[in-house]
């Protein structure tokens, strides 16, 4: 049971960090063009938080006896990290687009 608790805390960090992209996308696409670099930095921070917490989830899953539960969480955290990869690229593309118009 201890490893489940130790897994669920970083798992929630993964989820919450991924949710940050909702706000970051707005700043990158609709915010002040002068703050677009801030959106880019925020995207990298959210990405790093997702992937860092995912490492903690994965290490804690190795100590879980319930292999079905562990497999489910492993798949969920894999999906979250893939979503973070995709969302980072979307923001990077938007930031690059805005920066290209400012040269």
Phi, psi and omega in degrees: 000328181299318181292330176297313179298317180293337178275320186291329180294305178293334176297319178292328175296319176303310182297313182295321180292322176297321180298335178301331181299335178300316179284321181298320178301320180295314180297318182292323186263333186234354184280180177301126181304334179286347179253010182296328178294328176296322177296321178297316178297317180298322179297317177296323178295315179296317178301313180296320178296317178299308185291324177295314178294326178297324176299319178293322176299310184299320181292323180287332179296334181294340180261011183264126181286328181282094187294330179292315178296317180297318179296321178296313180294323178298316179294320180295316181291328175297317179296319179297316181293324176295320176297319178297320177301313182294315182293323176300315182296322178299313180294317179302317179297318179295316179299313179300321179298313179294315181297326179295330180279348183263004182270000000 
